[in-house]
Amino acid sequence: MKWHNIYGVLDSDDCHIDISNSLKGTKRYATLHGYNKVSVRYNCGYNVSIVAEKLDTKWKEVQE
């Protein structure tokens, strides 16, 4: 079984919503729907980390 990451957006309650298997697709969805934080669930697990945040009109990678 191959594990993969699931990318999503964080809503106003900081709840992760699954969107795509790719970071690029999730950023596009977030831009079109007014979200400003992109998160990831590594290996389809329960833990979520923020990987990008939209500042002004540009996406900035978040360093942990």
Rosetta constraint file for C-alpha pairs under 8 A:
AtomPair CA 3 CA 43 HARMONIC 4.98 0.50
AtomPair CA 3 CA 44 HARMONIC 6.99 0.50
AtomPair CA 4 CA 21 HARMONIC 7.75 0.50
AtomPair CA 4 CA 42 HARMONIC 6.91 0.50
AtomPair CA 4 CA 43 HARMONIC 4.81 0.50
AtomPair CA 4 CA 44 HARMONIC 6.36 0.50
AtomPair CA 5 CA 21 HARMONIC 6.42 0.50
AtomPair CA 5 CA 40 HARMONIC 6.62 0.50
AtomPair CA 5 CA 41 HARMONIC 5.67 0.50
AtomPair CA 5 CA 42 HARMONIC 4.64 0.50
AtomPair CA 5 CA 43 HARMONIC 4.92 0.50
AtomPair CA 5 CA 44 HARMONIC 5.72 0.50
AtomPair CA 6 CA 18 HARMONIC 6.55 0.50
AtomPair CA 6 CA 19 HARMONIC 7.40 0.50
AtomPair CA 6 CA 20 HARMONIC 6.11 0.50
AtomPair CA 6 CA 21 HARMONIC 5.04 0.50
AtomPair CA 6 CA 22 HARMONIC 7.40 0.50
AtomPair CA 6 CA 40 HARMONIC 5.66 0.50
AtomPair CA 6 CA 41 HARMONIC 5.18 0.50
AtomPair CA 6 CA 42 HARMONIC 6.70 0.50
AtomPair CA 6 CA 43 HARMONIC 7.48 0.50
AtomPair CA 6 CA 44 HARMONIC 6.10 0.50
AtomPair CA 7 CA 18 HARMONIC 6.02 0.50
AtomPair CA 7 CA 19 HARMONIC 5.93 0.50
AtomPair CA 7 CA 20 HARMONIC 5.34 0.50
AtomPair CA 7 CA 21 HARMONIC 5.82 0.50
AtomPair CA 7 CA 22 HARMONIC 6.37 0.50
AtomPair CA 7 CA 23 HARMONIC 6.12 0.50
AtomPair CA 7 CA 26 HARMONIC 6.32 0.50
AtomPair CA 7 CA 38 HARMONIC 7.12 0.50
AtomPair CA 7 CA 39 HARMONIC 5.75 0.50
AtomPair CA 7 CA 40 HARMONIC 4.35 0.50
AtomPair CA 7 CA 41 HARMONIC 6.35 0.50
AtomPair CA 8 CA 16 HARMONIC 6.21 0.50
AtomPair CA 8 CA 17 HARMONIC 5.19 0.50
AtomPair CA 8 CA 18 HARMONIC 4.30 0.50
AtomPair CA 8 CA 19 HARMONIC 4.61 0.50
AtomPair CA 8 CA 20 HARMONIC 6.47 0.50
AtomPair CA 8 CA 26 HARMONIC 6.11 0.50
AtomPair CA 8 CA 38 HARMONIC 5.76 0.50
AtomPair CA 8 CA 39 HARMONIC 5.25 0.50
AtomPair CA 8 CA 40 HARMONIC 6.05 0.50
AtomPair CA 9 CA 16 HARMONIC 5.69 0.50
AtomPair CA 9 CA 17 HARMONIC 5.41 0.50
AtomPair CA 9 CA 18 HARMONIC 6.89 0.50
AtomPair CA 9 CA 19 HARMONIC 7.09 0.50
AtomPair CA 9 CA 26 HARMONIC 7.33 0.50
AtomPair CA 9 CA 30 HARMONIC 6.68 0.50
AtomPair CA 9 CA 35 HARMONIC 6.75 0.50
AtomPair CA 9 CA 36 HARMONIC 7.82 0.50
AtomPair CA 9 CA 37 HARMONIC 5.78 0.50
AtomPair CA 9 CA 38 HARMONIC 4.53 0.50
AtomPair CA 9 CA 39 HARMONIC 5.63 0.50
AtomPair CA 10 CA 14 HARMONIC 4.99 0.50
AtomPair CA 10 CA 15 HARMONIC 5.24 0.50
AtomPair CA 10 CA 16 HARMONIC 4.71 0.50
AtomPair CA 10 CA 17 HARMONIC 6.31 0.50
AtomPair CA 10 CA 35 HARMONIC 7.24 0.50
AtomPair CA 10 CA 36 HARMONIC 7.84 0.50
AtomPair CA 10 CA 37 HARMONIC 5.65 0.50
AtomPair CA 10 CA 38 HARMONIC 6.35 0.50
AtomPair CA 10 CA 39 HARMONIC 6.73 0.50
AtomPair CA 11 CA 15 HARMONIC 5.49 0.50
AtomPair CA 11 CA 16 HARMONIC 6.78 0.50
AtomPair CA 11 CA 17 HARMONIC 7.42 0.50
AtomPair CA 11 CA 35 HARMONIC 7.07 0.50
AtomPair CA 16 CA 39 HARMONIC 7.01 0.50
AtomPair CA 16 CA 48 HARMONIC 7.39 0.50
AtomPair CA 19 CA 26 HARMONIC 6.05 0.50
AtomPair CA 19 CA 29 HARMONIC 7.82 0.50
AtomPair CA 20 CA 25 HARMONIC 6.26 0.50
AtomPair CA 20 CA 26 HARMONIC 5.70 0.50
AtomPair CA 21 CA 25 HARMONIC 7.71 0.50
AtomPair CA 21 CA 26 HARMONIC 7.98 0.50
AtomPair CA 22 CA 26 HARMONIC 6.35 0.50
AtomPair CA 23 CA 27 HARMONIC 6.17 0.50
AtomPair CA 24 CA 28 HARMONIC 6.30 0.50
AtomPair CA 25 CA 29 HARMONIC 6.24 0.50
AtomPair CA 26 CA 30 HARMONIC 6.03 0.50
AtomPair CA 26 CA 38 HARMONIC 7.09 0.50
AtomPair CA 27 CA 31 HARMONIC 6.10 0.50
AtomPair CA 27 CA 38 HARMONIC 6.80 0.50
AtomPair CA 28 CA 32 HARMONIC 6.25 0.50
AtomPair CA 29 CA 33 HARMONIC 6.12 0.50
AtomPair CA 30 CA 34 HARMONIC 5.83 0.50
AtomPair CA 30 CA 35 HARMONIC 4.67 0.50
AtomPair CA 30 CA 36 HARMONIC 6.59 0.50
AtomPair CA 30 CA 37 HARMONIC 7.70 0.50
AtomPair CA 30 CA 38 HARMONIC 7.44 0.50
AtomPair CA 31 CA 35 HARMONIC 6.24 0.50
AtomPair CA 31 CA 36 HARMONIC 7.35 0.50
AtomPair CA 36 CA 53 HARMONIC 5.60 0.50
AtomPair CA 36 CA 54 HARMONIC 4.85 0.50
AtomPair CA 36 CA 55 HARMONIC 7.73 0.50
AtomPair CA 37 CA 50 HARMONIC 6.91 0.50
AtomPair CA 37 CA 51 HARMONIC 7.89 0.50
AtomPair CA 37 CA 52 HARMONIC 5.98 0.50
AtomPair CA 37 CA 53 HARMONIC 4.55 0.50
AtomPair CA 37 CA 54 HARMONIC 6.42 0.50
AtomPair CA 38 CA 50 HARMONIC 5.86 0.50
AtomPair CA 38 CA 51 HARMONIC 5.91 0.50
AtomPair CA 38 CA 52 HARMONIC 5.16 0.50
AtomPair CA 38 CA 53 HARMONIC 6.26 0.50
AtomPair CA 39 CA 48 HARMONIC 6.45 0.50
AtomPair CA 39 CA 49 HARMONIC 5.39 0.50
AtomPair CA 39 CA 50 HARMONIC 4.11 0.50
AtomPair CA 39 CA 51 HARMONIC 5.30 0.50
AtomPair CA 39 CA 52 HARMONIC 6.96 0.50
AtomPair CA 40 CA 48 HARMONIC 5.58 0.50
AtomPair CA 40 CA 49 HARMONIC 5.51 0.50
AtomPair CA 40 CA 50 HARMONIC 6.44 0.50
AtomPair CA 40 CA 51 HARMONIC 6.70 0.50
AtomPair CA 41 CA 45 HARMONIC 5.76 0.50
AtomPair CA 41 CA 46 HARMONIC 6.68 0.50
AtomPair CA 41 CA 47 HARMONIC 5.99 0.50
AtomPair CA 41 CA 48 HARMONIC 4.85 0.50
AtomPair CA 41 CA 49 HARMONIC 6.85 0.50
AtomPair CA 42 CA 47 HARMONIC 7.22 0.50
AtomPair CA 42 CA 48 HARMONIC 7.29 0.50
AtomPair CA 50 CA 62 HARMONIC 6.81 0.50
AtomPair CA 51 CA 61 HARMONIC 5.87 0.50
AtomPair CA 51 CA 62 HARMONIC 5.09 0.50
AtomPair CA 51 CA 63 HARMONIC 7.43 0.50
AtomPair CA 52 CA 59 HARMONIC 6.36 0.50
AtomPair CA 52 CA 60 HARMONIC 5.50 0.50
AtomPair CA 52 CA 61 HARMONIC 4.37 0.50
AtomPair CA 52 CA 62 HARMONIC 5.11 0.50
AtomPair CA 53 CA 59 HARMONIC 5.66 0.50
AtomPair CA 53 CA 60 HARMONIC 5.43 0.50
AtomPair CA 53 CA 61 HARMONIC 6.55 0.50
AtomPair CA 53 CA 62 HARMONIC 6.78 0.50
AtomPair CA 54 CA 58 HARMONIC 5.61 0.50
AtomPair CA 54 CA 59 HARMONIC 4.38 0.50
AtomPair CA 54 CA 60 HARMONIC 6.08 0.50
AtomPair CA 55 CA 59 HARMONIC 6.27 0.50
AtomPair CA 55 CA 60 HARMONIC 6.87 0.50
